[in-house]
């Protein structure tokens, strides 16, 4: 069986903080291991500054239904890589084709990072994101592969996995490519959907719809236009005061509102951007804004418009530029 005993040295040479656990060089599952890429996961455990790696023991020892190790490395809340295996791990299962990764045994083909956050009410920290990008770039260079060989589990899963949540995987791959090319530092990006727990708030005036297949995720919210303040808010944890591109996604329907106001809370006050929601189904840029650090309502959709047609709140994406 092949192993990757070079993993720790490659990570450290990339500036990634590494902690090894036990006999990591010999801790592995039986079977073949010939990696060609990196697979990103989230653990579904809730990490914090005081409890930065709650899923570590499970990743090392496994569960009753799945023996460990469950990844080559766990990425904790502070961005520290906990290396637990140099060989095959139970992290990917059967893979469907995604990008250059063919269908087949994901545990054979892919090195797995388990990023320790719950993915429901918690998103990846900036430290986790930056460390994961740097580590992925370094490992792909060692494998002789480009950034397209980095995938998210939700892209390869045959069983409906959603990990890693709240990350635009194309943006993350672009950041890996920039890192591999010695380009600009990796960007931070996050997505908040109307179903993201603890991250979206709207009054009872906002209904739930699955009408349009152009929606982002399972459903979206809608409300009638009215000349009153009734904003649906997206809460975003901005890692540092800086410039961020804000994108929005809504399903385009001919009868939806032609002048929907989006509100962006910036360092210099609220900025309003009006969009036409009669066409959509893709990310649309609202512009680039200086956003303050901290966890707060940052982007809102307002019902205050004189145009006719339903006002829609679906998803937003914030990317550091």
Secondary structure, DSSP 8 states (H G I E B T S, - for coil): ----TTHHHHHHHTT--EEE-SSTTT---SS-----EEEEEE-SS---SSSTTTTHHHHHHEETTEES---SEEE-TTS-EEE--SS--SSS-EE--BTTB-SEEHHHHEEEEEE-S-SSS----HHHHHHHHHHHHHHHHHHT--GGGEEEHHHHBSS----STT--HHHHHHHHHHHHTT-S----EEEEETTSTTTEE--TTSEEE---TT-SSS-EEEE---SS---EEEEEEESSSEEEEEEEE----TTB-SSEEEEEEETTEEEEEEE-TTS-SSEEEEEEEEE-SEEEEEEEEE---SS-SBEEE-EEEEEE-
